Amino acid sequence: MKKLIASGLAAIVVAALAPLAGATSAQAAALAPPDIPVAGVQAHLSQLQSIASANGGNRASGRPGFNASVTYIKGKLDAAGFTTRVQTFSGGSNLIADWPQGPASPTLMLGAHLDSVAAGPGINDNGSGSASLLEIALTLAAQRPTLTKHIRFGWWGAEEQGLIGSRFYVQNGGAQGVEAYLNFDMTGSPNPGYFVYDDDTQLQGLFNAYYSSIGVQTERETIGDGRSDHASFKNAGVRVGGVFTGASERKSAAQAQKWGGQANASFDRCYHSACDTYPSNINTTALDRNADAAAYVLWNLAVSQQQNNDYSIAVSPSSATLQPGQSATATLTTQVTSGQAQPVSLSAGNVPAGVTVSFNPQTIQSGQSSTVTISASASAANGSAQISLNGDGANADRSTNFNLTIGQVQNDYSFTVSPTSGSVQPGGTANTTVNTQVTSGQAQQIALSATGAPSGVTVSFSPASITAGQTSAVSIATTSGVASGTYTITLSGDGTNVDRSATFSLTVGSTGTEWAPFTSYTAGTTVSYQGTNYRCLQSHTSLPGWEPPNVPALWQRM
């Protein structure tokens, strides 16, 4: 977190939303904001500490420790069912995760910066906020409440260099449709205070309502504007809120009497230092309270008070390899995720010729299970198929996939990079992500490497070996002596059975003239502005204030 000074008066407390009259106790429990398990948050912090220890002692933006942190969090979110993407920019990347259920708009967004300073692992600043948001996201995925808003999470890069990641996200349309943004930067300070952003009265009141319910007094956090990622959203007109437990400022005697801890000592004595480590620099009580406060506000803002009848569906095992004439069984399970149980009729889709799928029983109540039998006849052709196992419920339809392989099929995978190009000045670093997917057969081990990098350019992968279906963060670092130009770098996957590759176009130095106002530009023209290259998207005559970073509709960052 950029340096903050927290002070102020206690904020007004507003009442929490009450469950609808007539709701059953089970429904009321489902509507209640969850108690976020602090043990889960601590487990994520332990992982971030291990990542920093293995990568030079820090998780600074654009460095291997940061990229490995992105990979860890992205893997957890992907497994939970989130739609994730990595947005890269010069010096780092952002991780964005959308929950696919609920309405498409409006959007409630929760964010935390994931990078540390170069001096240390950044466990309180800001592993604490990042780990808390990850556990909240996993809790949302597990409970699957009925939502009134679209939910999005963001983990920002390069906050410590001046809010670069969140500002890049907002400047490229990220704030569009965002009704409110909640920021969590330093939520487990070892000598904690309880400060609530006062930028929006309603959001401030919701946070204070939670703290009041557990008997904790708060103070307004009033001097942090412009110092953490909420500023990027506030400057775009988005309502913002959040919490903070203090940095290098000293706790007063009155605050120590109110909150406990040591008076006349810093809220975080290891702020921006090598000693910001886990577990020594985390106050577990503050970490727990702030995670629960975040969940409380999310649930009150975005969870419907009228839960629909819904259920989840899964199959285990989810794949099988058969020879013609053989069969396999699996267990299809359902769980009530909201409301009441409902009858579910089971069927299968995308079944290849010569294959039959049967269920016993074929109709169940959500919460029950069924045995699935997949049989391949003697005439079934060799190949792979993804069979859809469908539940047609009285109130909701759900499905899951079963991967069937018949005969001997070559193990294969797809190999892509995103983005496929990047532009840096000498000494800078470009980032991309290798994405793989199993296309036939079984997953295989893949060793990653790069060729075609010019002198002075190094390519690193985190991790350097993956299993097909996984991703790897790629850092392409340049020295100050690299010659300007555009280079094609081949990123390769050496699989146990198959090799695949993709290319990345790296531009070093300026590729066009310096941008200037009152100049006519045609679509496709390239310019340089403050060391970054841009491509013109629409023909226009530039005006003061239309600098390329400010008008993404006219200029695309290269």
C-alpha positions as CSV (number, residue, x, y, z in Angstrom):
1,M,0.0,0.0,0.0
2,K,1.2,3.5,-0.8
3,K,1.7,5.3,2.5
4,L,-1.5,6.2,4.4
5,I,-2.3,8.2,7.5
6,A,-5.5,7.1,9.2
7,S,-7.5,9.3,11.6
8,G,-11.0,10.6,12.2
9,L,-14.2,10.2,14.0
10,A,-16.3,7.1,14.4
11,A,-18.7,6.7,11.5
12,I,-22.5,6.5,11.6
13,V,-23.7,2.9,12.0
14,V,-26.6,1.7,9.9
15,A,-28.8,-1.3,10.5
16,A,-28.1,-4.6,8.7
17,L,-30.7,-5.9,6.2
18,A,-33.1,-8.3,7.8
19,P,-34.3,-11.6,6.2
20,L,-37.7,-11.5,4.7
21,A,-40.6,-12.3,6.9
22,G,-41.7,-15.9,6.6
23,A,-38.4,-17.3,5.5
24,T,-37.5,-20.7,7.0
25,S,-34.6,-21.0,9.3
26,A,-32.7,-22.9,6.6
27,Q,-33.4,-20.1,4.1
28,A,-32.4,-17.4,6.7
29,A,-29.1,-19.2,7.3
30,A,-28.5,-19.3,3.5
31,L,-29.1,-15.6,3.3
32,A,-26.8,-14.7,6.2
33,P,-23.4,-13.4,5.3
34,P,-20.9,-16.2,5.8
35,D,-18.2,-16.5,8.4
36,I,-15.1,-16.5,6.3
37,P,-12.7,-19.2,7.6
38,V,-9.6,-17.4,8.7
39,A,-7.7,-20.7,8.5
40,G,-8.2,-20.5,4.7
41,V,-6.9,-17.0,4.6
42,Q,-3.9,-18.0,6.6
43,A,-3.2,-20.9,4.2
44,H,-3.1,-18.5,1.3
45,L,-0.8,-16.2,3.1
46,S,1.5,-19.1,3.8
47,Q,1.6,-19.9,0.1
48,L,2.4,-16.3,-0.7
49,Q,5.3,-16.4,1.8
50,S,6.6,-19.6,0.2
51,I,6.4,-18.0,-3.2
52,A,8.4,-14.9,-2.0
53,S,11.0,-17.1,-0.3
54,A,11.5,-19.0,-3.5
55,N,11.8,-15.9,-5.7
56,G,14.3,-13.6,-4.1
57,G,12.3,-12.7,-1.0
58,N,9.7,-10.5,-2.7
59,R,6.6,-10.5,-4.9
60,A,7.2,-7.2,-6.7
61,S,5.2,-6.5,-9.8
62,G,6.6,-8.0,-13.0
63,R,9.1,-10.2,-11.1
64,P,8.9,-14.0,-10.8
65,G,7.4,-13.9,-7.3
66,F,4.5,-11.7,-8.5
67,N,3.9,-13.9,-11.5
68,A,3.9,-17.0,-9.4
69,S,1.4,-15.3,-7.0
70,V,-0.9,-14.7,-10.0
71,T,-0.6,-18.3,-11.1
72,Y,-1.5,-19.6,-7.6
73,I,-4.6,-17.4,-7.2
74,K,-5.7,-18.0,-10.8
75,G,-5.5,-21.7,-10.3
76,K,-7.7,-21.6,-7.2
77,L,-10.3,-19.4,-9.0
78,D,-10.3,-21.5,-12.2
79,A,-10.9,-24.7,-10.1
80,A,-13.8,-23.0,-8.3
81,G,-15.6,-22.1,-11.6
82,F,-14.6,-18.4,-12.0
83,T,-14.0,-16.9,-15.4
84,T,-10.5,-15.5,-15.2
85,R,-8.2,-13.4,-17.4
86,V,-4.8,-11.9,-17.0
87,Q,-4.5,-8.3,-18.2
88,T,-0.9,-7.4,-18.9
89,F,0.7,-4.0,-19.1
90,S,4.3,-2.7,-19.0
91,G,5.7,-3.6,-15.7
92,G,3.1,-6.1,-14.5
93,S,-0.3,-7.6,-14.9
94,N,-3.8,-7.7,-13.3
95,L,-5.8,-10.8,-12.5
96,I,-9.6,-10.4,-13.1
97,A,-12.1,-13.0,-12.0
98,D,-15.8,-12.9,-12.9
99,W,-18.4,-15.1,-11.1
100,P,-20.4,-16.5,-14.0
101,Q,-23.7,-16.8,-12.2
102,G,-26.1,-14.0,-11.5
103,P,-27.1,-11.0,-13.7
104,A,-24.8,-9.5,-16.2
105,S,-25.1,-6.0,-14.6
106,P,-24.7,-3.9,-12.6
107,T,-21.3,-5.0,-11.3
108,L,-20.0,-5.0,-7.7
109,M,-16.2,-5.3,-7.8
110,L,-13.8,-6.1,-4.9
111,G,-10.1,-5.6,-5.3
112,A,-6.7,-5.7,-3.7
113,H,-3.2,-5.2,-4.9
114,L,-1.2,-8.3,-5.2
115,D,2.3,-6.9,-5.5
116,S,4.8,-6.2,-2.8
117,V,7.7,-3.8,-2.6
118,A,11.1,-5.1,-3.7
119,A,12.3,-5.0,-0.1
120,G,10.2,-7.8,1.2
121,P,7.5,-10.5,0.7
122,G,4.6,-8.0,1.3
123,I,2.5,-10.3,3.6
124,N,0.5,-7.6,5.3
125,D,1.0,-5.1,2.5
126,N,-0.9,-6.6,0.7
127,G,-1.0,-10.3,1.0
128,S,-3.6,-9.8,3.7
129,G,-6.1,-8.2,1.4
130,S,-5.3,-10.5,-1.5
131,A,-5.6,-13.7,0.5
132,S,-8.9,-12.5,2.1
133,L,-10.5,-11.8,-1.2
134,L,-9.4,-15.2,-2.5
135,E,-11.1,-16.9,0.4
136,I,-14.2,-14.8,0.0
137,A,-14.4,-15.7,-3.7
138,L,-14.0,-19.4,-2.9
139,T,-16.8,-19.1,-0.3
140,L,-19.1,-17.4,-2.8
141,A,-18.4,-20.2,-5.3
142,A,-19.1,-22.9,-2.6
143,Q,-22.4,-21.3,-1.4
144,R,-23.7,-20.1,-4.8
145,P,-26.3,-17.7,-3.5
146,T,-28.8,-16.0,-5.7
147,L,-27.4,-12.7,-6.8
148,T,-28.8,-9.3,-7.7
149,K,-25.5,-8.0,-9.1
150,H,-22.7,-9.3,-11.1
151,I,-19.6,-10.0,-8.9
152,R,-16.1,-9.4,-10.1
153,F,-12.8,-9.6,-8.2
154,G,-9.5,-7.9,-9.2
155,W,-5.9,-8.4,-8.0
156,W,-3.8,-5.5,-9.1
157,G,-0.2,-5.3,-10.2
158,A,2.2,-2.3,-9.8
159,E,0.2,-0.6,-7.0
160,E,3.5,0.1,-5.2
161,Q,4.7,1.9,-8.3
162,G,1.8,4.3,-8.3
163,L,-1.5,2.5,-8.9
164,I,-0.4,1.5,-12.4
165,G,-2.4,-1.7,-12.7
166,S,-5.7,-0.4,-11.5
167,R,-5.4,2.8,-13.4
168,F,-4.6,0.8,-16.6
169,Y,-7.7,-1.4,-16.0
170,V,-9.9,1.7,-15.6
171,Q,-8.4,3.5,-18.5
172,N,-9.2,0.5,-20.7
173,G,-12.9,0.4,-19.9
174,G,-12.7,-1.6,-16.7
175,A,-15.0,0.8,-14.7
176,Q,-17.8,0.5,-17.2
177,G,-20.9,-0.9,-15.5
178,V,-19.2,-1.0,-12.1
179,E,-21.7,0.3,-9.5
180,A,-19.4,0.1,-6.5
181,Y,-15.8,-0.9,-5.9
182,L,-14.5,-2.2,-2.5
183,N,-10.8,-2.0,-1.8
184,F,-8.8,-4.1,0.7
185,D,-5.3,-2.9,1.3
186,M,-3.5,-4.0,4.6
187,T,-6.2,-5.8,6.6
188,G,-4.0,-7.7,9.2
189,S,-1.6,-5.1,10.6
190,P,0.2,-6.5,13.7
191,N,-0.8,-3.6,15.9
192,P,-4.1,-3.0,14.2
193,G,-6.6,-0.2,14.0
194,Y,-10.0,-0.4,12.4
195,F,-10.4,2.3,9.7
196,V,-13.3,2.6,7.3
197,Y,-13.2,4.6,4.0
198,D,-15.5,7.5,4.2
199,D,-15.8,8.2,0.4
200,D,-19.4,6.9,0.2
201,T,-21.9,7.1,3.1
202,Q,-23.8,3.9,2.3
203,L,-20.7,1.7,1.9
204,Q,-19.2,3.2,5.0
205,G,-22.4,2.5,6.9
206,L,-22.5,-1.1,5.9
207,F,-18.9,-1.7,7.1
208,N,-19.7,0.0,10.3
209,A,-22.9,-2.0,10.8
210,Y,-20.7,-5.2,10.8
211,Y,-18.1,-3.8,13.2
212,S,-20.9,-2.6,15.5
213,S,-22.4,-6.1,15.5
214,I,-19.2,-7.5,17.0
215,G,-18.6,-4.6,19.4
216,V,-15.7,-3.0,17.5
217,Q,-15.5,0.8,17.2
218,T,-14.1,2.3,14.0
219,E,-12.6,5.5,12.8
220,R,-12.9,7.2,9.4
221,E,-10.0,6.7,7.0
222,T,-9.9,10.1,5.5
223,I,-6.4,10.8,4.1
224,G,-5.9,7.7,1.9
225,D,-7.5,9.2,-1.3
226,G,-5.0,8.8,-4.1
227,R,-2.9,6.3,-2.2
228,S,-4.5,3.0,-3.0
229,D,-6.3,1.4,-5.9
230,H,-9.8,2.7,-5.0
231,A,-8.6,6.1,-6.2
232,S,-8.5,4.8,-9.8
233,F,-12.2,3.9,-9.6
234,K,-13.2,7.0,-7.6
235,N,-11.6,9.2,-10.3
236,A,-13.8,7.4,-12.9
237,G,-17.0,8.3,-10.9
238,V,-17.4,4.9,-9.2
239,R,-18.6,4.7,-5.6
240,V,-15.8,3.3,-3.4
241,G,-15.4,1.8,0.1
242,G,-13.1,-0.4,2.0
243,V,-11.1,-1.0,5.2
244,F,-7.6,-0.5,6.5
245,T,-5.7,-1.5,9.6
246,G,-2.9,1.0,9.5
247,A,0.7,1.4,8.2
248,S,3.7,3.2,9.6
249,E,1.7,5.8,11.6
250,R,1.7,5.4,15.4
251,K,-1.3,4.2,17.4
252,S,-2.4,6.8,19.9
253,A,-3.1,6.1,23.6
254,A,-6.9,6.6,22.9
255,Q,-6.8,4.1,20.0
256,A,-4.9,1.6,22.1
257,Q,-7.5,1.9,24.8
258,K,-10.2,1.3,22.2
259,W,-8.6,-1.4,20.1
260,G,-5.9,-2.9,22.3
261,G,-2.3,-3.2,21.2
262,Q,0.6,-0.9,21.9
263,A,0.3,2.9,22.1
264,N,2.9,5.1,20.5
265,A,3.9,2.2,18.2
266,S,3.4,1.8,14.5
267,F,0.3,0.0,13.3
268,D,2.7,-2.0,11.1
269,R,6.4,-1.7,12.2
270,C,7.4,-3.8,9.1
271,Y,5.6,-1.6,6.6
272,H,7.5,-1.8,3.3
273,S,10.3,-3.8,5.0
274,A,11.9,-7.2,4.7
275,C,10.2,-8.2,8.0
276,D,6.7,-8.1,6.5
277,T,6.6,-11.9,6.7
278,Y,4.1,-14.6,7.6
279,P,3.1,-15.4,10.3
280,S,5.1,-12.8,12.4
281,N,3.6,-9.7,10.8
282,I,-0.1,-10.6,10.8
283,N,-2.7,-10.1,13.5
284,T,-5.1,-13.0,13.0
285,T,-8.0,-11.3,14.9
286,A,-7.9,-8.3,12.6
287,L,-7.4,-10.5,9.5
288,D,-10.5,-12.5,10.5
289,R,-12.7,-9.5,11.3
290,N,-11.9,-7.7,8.1
291,A,-12.5,-10.7,5.9
292,D,-15.9,-11.2,7.6
293,A,-16.6,-7.5,7.1
294,A,-15.9,-7.7,3.4
295,A,-18.2,-10.7,3.1
296,Y,-20.9,-8.9,5.1
297,V,-20.9,-5.9,2.7
298,L,-20.8,-8.1,-0.4
299,W,-23.8,-10.2,0.8
300,N,-25.8,-7.1,1.8
301,L,-25.2,-5.4,-1.5
302,A,-25.5,-8.3,-4.0
303,V,-27.2,-11.4,-2.5
304,S,-31.0,-11.7,-3.1
305,Q,-33.2,-12.0,0.0
306,Q,-35.4,-14.4,-2.0
307,Q,-33.4,-17.5,-2.7
308,N,-34.3,-19.6,-5.8
309,N,-34.5,-23.3,-5.6
310,D,-31.2,-24.4,-7.1
311,Y,-28.7,-27.3,-7.0
312,S,-25.2,-28.3,-8.2
313,I,-24.4,-31.4,-10.2
314,A,-21.1,-33.3,-10.4
315,V,-19.8,-36.7,-11.6
316,S,-17.0,-38.8,-10.2
317,P,-14.9,-40.0,-11.8
318,S,-15.2,-37.6,-14.6
319,S,-13.4,-39.6,-17.3
320,A,-12.8,-43.1,-18.5
321,T,-10.9,-44.9,-21.3
322,L,-12.7,-48.0,-22.8
323,Q,-11.9,-50.5,-25.4
324,P,-14.8,-51.4,-27.8
325,G,-17.2,-53.7,-25.9
326,Q,-16.4,-52.4,-22.5
327,S,-18.3,-50.3,-20.0
328,A,-17.6,-48.0,-17.0
329,T,-19.6,-46.6,-14.2
330,A,-19.5,-43.2,-12.4
331,T,-21.6,-41.6,-9.7
332,L,-23.5,-38.4,-10.4
333,T,-24.2,-36.4,-7.3
334,T,-26.4,-33.4,-6.7
335,Q,-26.5,-30.9,-3.8
336,V,-29.1,-28.3,-2.9
337,T,-27.4,-24.9,-3.1
338,S,-30.3,-22.7,-2.3
339,G,-34.0,-22.9,-1.5
340,Q,-35.7,-26.3,-1.4
341,A,-35.0,-29.7,-3.0
342,Q,-36.6,-30.3,-6.4
343,P,-37.1,-33.4,-8.7
344,V,-34.4,-33.8,-11.3
345,S,-34.7,-35.9,-14.5
346,L,-31.3,-37.1,-15.8
347,S,-30.2,-37.5,-19.5
348,A,-27.1,-37.5,-21.6
349,G,-26.0,-35.4,-24.6
350,N,-23.3,-35.5,-27.2
351,V,-23.1,-39.3,-27.0
352,P,-21.0,-40.8,-29.9
353,A,-22.3,-43.5,-32.1
354,G,-22.0,-47.0,-30.6
355,V,-22.1,-45.6,-27.0
356,T,-25.0,-45.7,-24.6
357,V,-25.5,-43.9,-21.3
358,S,-28.0,-45.0,-18.6
359,F,-28.9,-43.7,-15.1
360,N,-30.0,-45.6,-12.1
361,P,-32.3,-44.1,-11.0
362,Q,-33.1,-41.8,-13.9
363,T,-35.1,-39.3,-11.7
364,I,-33.8,-38.1,-8.3
365,Q,-34.4,-35.4,-5.8
366,S,-31.7,-32.7,-5.7
367,G,-29.4,-33.8,-2.9
368,Q,-29.5,-37.5,-4.1
369,S,-27.1,-39.4,-6.4
370,S,-27.4,-41.7,-9.4
371,T,-25.2,-44.4,-10.9
372,V,-24.2,-43.7,-14.5
373,T,-23.2,-46.5,-16.8
374,I,-21.3,-45.7,-20.0
375,S,-21.1,-48.6,-22.5
376,A,-19.2,-48.9,-25.7
377,S,-20.4,-51.4,-28.2
378,A,-18.0,-53.6,-30.2
379,S,-18.5,-51.4,-33.2
380,A,-17.8,-48.1,-31.4
381,A,-15.1,-46.1,-33.2
382,N,-11.9,-45.1,-31.5
383,G,-11.8,-41.5,-30.4
384,S,-12.5,-39.0,-27.7
385,A,-15.8,-37.3,-26.8
386,Q,-17.1,-35.0,-24.0
387,I,-20.5,-36.4,-23.0
388,S,-22.9,-33.9,-21.3
389,L,-24.7,-35.3,-18.2
390,N,-27.8,-33.2,-17.8
391,G,-30.2,-32.5,-14.9
392,D,-33.6,-31.2,-15.9
393,G,-34.9,-29.8,-12.6
394,A,-38.4,-28.5,-11.8
395,N,-36.9,-25.0,-11.2
396,A,-33.3,-25.1,-12.7
397,D,-31.3,-27.1,-15.2
398,R,-27.7,-28.1,-14.6
399,S,-25.1,-30.2,-16.3
400,T,-21.6,-31.6,-16.0
401,N,-19.2,-33.2,-18.5
402,F,-17.8,-36.8,-18.7
403,N,-14.7,-37.3,-20.9
404,L,-14.8,-40.6,-22.7
405,T,-11.9,-42.1,-24.7
406,I,-12.4,-45.2,-26.8
407,G,-9.4,-47.2,-28.0
408,Q,-5.9,-45.8,-28.3
409,V,-6.1,-42.0,-28.7
410,Q,-3.0,-39.8,-28.9
411,N,-2.6,-37.5,-25.9
412,D,-2.6,-34.0,-27.3
413,Y,-3.1,-30.4,-26.1
414,S,-3.5,-26.8,-27.4
415,F,-0.9,-24.2,-26.7
416,T,-1.6,-20.4,-26.9
417,V,-0.2,-17.2,-25.4
418,S,-2.2,-14.2,-24.3
419,P,-1.5,-11.4,-25.1
420,T,0.5,-12.3,-28.2
421,S,2.6,-9.1,-28.2
422,G,4.1,-6.5,-26.0
423,S,6.0,-3.2,-26.1
424,V,8.7,-2.1,-23.6
425,Q,11.6,0.3,-23.4
426,P,15.1,-1.1,-22.9
427,G,15.4,-2.3,-19.3
428,G,11.6,-3.0,-19.1
429,T,9.7,-6.3,-18.8
430,A,6.8,-7.6,-20.9
431,N,4.4,-10.3,-19.5
432,T,2.2,-12.8,-21.1
433,T,0.5,-16.1,-20.1
434,V,0.9,-19.6,-21.7
435,N,-2.5,-21.3,-21.8
436,T,-2.9,-25.1,-22.4
437,Q,-5.9,-27.3,-22.8
438,V,-6.2,-31.1,-23.3
439,T,-7.6,-31.7,-26.8
440,S,-7.5,-35.5,-26.8
441,G,-6.5,-38.3,-24.5
442,Q,-5.0,-37.6,-21.1
443,A,-3.1,-34.7,-19.7
444,Q,0.7,-34.8,-20.1
445,Q,3.7,-33.0,-18.5
446,I,5.0,-30.1,-20.5
447,A,8.4,-28.4,-20.1
448,L,8.4,-24.8,-21.2
449,S,11.2,-23.0,-23.1
450,A,11.8,-20.0,-25.4
451,T,13.9,-19.5,-28.5
452,G,14.5,-16.5,-30.7
453,A,15.1,-14.0,-27.9
454,P,17.8,-11.4,-29.0
455,S,20.9,-10.6,-27.0
456,G,19.9,-8.9,-23.8
457,V,16.5,-10.5,-23.5
458,T,15.7,-13.3,-21.1
459,V,12.5,-15.3,-20.9
460,S,11.4,-17.0,-17.7
461,F,8.3,-19.2,-16.9
462,S,6.5,-19.6,-13.6
463,P,6.2,-22.5,-13.3
464,A,8.6,-23.8,-15.9
465,S,6.9,-27.2,-16.1
466,I,3.1,-27.7,-16.1
467,T,0.5,-30.3,-16.8
468,A,-1.7,-29.9,-19.9
469,G,-4.7,-27.9,-18.9
470,Q,-2.7,-25.5,-16.7
471,T,-1.2,-22.1,-17.3
472,S,2.2,-20.5,-16.8
473,A,3.1,-16.8,-16.3
474,V,5.8,-15.7,-18.7
475,S,8.2,-12.7,-18.0
476,I,10.3,-11.3,-20.9
477,A,12.9,-9.1,-19.4
478,T,15.2,-6.7,-21.3
479,T,18.5,-5.1,-20.4
480,S,19.2,-1.4,-21.0
481,G,21.5,-2.3,-23.9
482,V,18.9,-4.1,-26.0
483,A,18.7,-2.7,-29.5
484,S,15.4,-1.2,-30.5
485,G,13.3,-3.3,-32.8
486,T,10.5,-5.9,-33.1
487,Y,11.5,-9.5,-32.3
488,T,9.5,-12.7,-32.7
489,I,10.1,-15.1,-29.7
490,T,8.9,-18.7,-29.9
491,L,7.4,-20.1,-26.7
492,S,7.5,-23.9,-26.8
493,G,5.9,-26.7,-24.9
494,D,7.9,-30.0,-24.8
495,G,5.2,-32.5,-23.9
496,T,5.6,-36.1,-22.9
497,N,3.8,-37.1,-26.1
498,V,3.5,-34.0,-28.3
499,D,5.3,-30.7,-28.7
500,R,3.5,-27.4,-29.4
501,S,4.5,-23.8,-29.7
502,A,3.2,-20.2,-30.1
503,T,4.9,-16.9,-30.9
504,F,5.1,-13.6,-29.0
505,S,6.0,-10.3,-30.7
506,L,8.3,-8.1,-28.6
507,T,8.8,-4.5,-29.5
508,V,11.7,-2.8,-27.8
509,G,12.0,1.0,-27.9
510,S,9.9,3.5,-29.9
511,T,8.3,2.3,-33.2
512,G,6.8,5.6,-34.3
513,T,7.1,9.4,-33.8
514,E,6.3,11.1,-30.5
515,W,2.6,11.8,-30.0
516,A,1.8,15.5,-30.2
517,P,-1.5,17.6,-30.0
518,F,-3.1,19.3,-33.0
519,T,-1.8,16.5,-35.3
520,S,-3.7,14.4,-37.8
521,Y,-3.4,10.6,-37.3
522,T,-4.8,7.8,-39.5
523,A,-5.8,4.4,-38.3
524,G,-2.8,2.1,-38.0
525,T,-0.3,4.8,-37.3
526,T,2.1,4.1,-34.4
527,V,3.4,6.7,-32.0
528,S,5.4,6.8,-28.8
529,Y,4.2,8.6,-25.7
530,Q,6.2,8.7,-22.5
531,G,8.2,5.6,-23.5
532,T,5.2,3.5,-24.5
533,N,4.1,2.7,-28.1
534,Y,0.5,3.0,-29.2
535,R,-1.4,2.2,-32.4
536,C,-4.1,4.5,-33.7
537,L,-7.6,2.9,-33.9
538,Q,-9.5,5.7,-35.5
539,S,-8.4,8.5,-37.8
540,H,-8.6,11.9,-35.9
541,T,-6.9,15.1,-35.2
542,S,-5.4,15.1,-31.6
543,L,-6.2,17.7,-29.0
544,P,-4.7,18.5,-25.6
545,G,-6.0,16.0,-23.1
546,W,-6.3,13.3,-25.8
547,E,-3.0,11.7,-24.8
548,P,-3.0,8.0,-25.8
549,P,-3.3,6.6,-22.2
550,N,-6.4,8.8,-21.7
551,V,-8.4,7.8,-24.8
552,P,-8.4,4.0,-25.3
553,A,-11.1,4.4,-27.9
554,L,-8.5,6.1,-30.1
555,W,-5.2,4.4,-29.2
556,Q,-4.3,0.8,-28.4
557,R,-1.3,0.2,-26.2
558,M,1.2,-2.1,-28.1
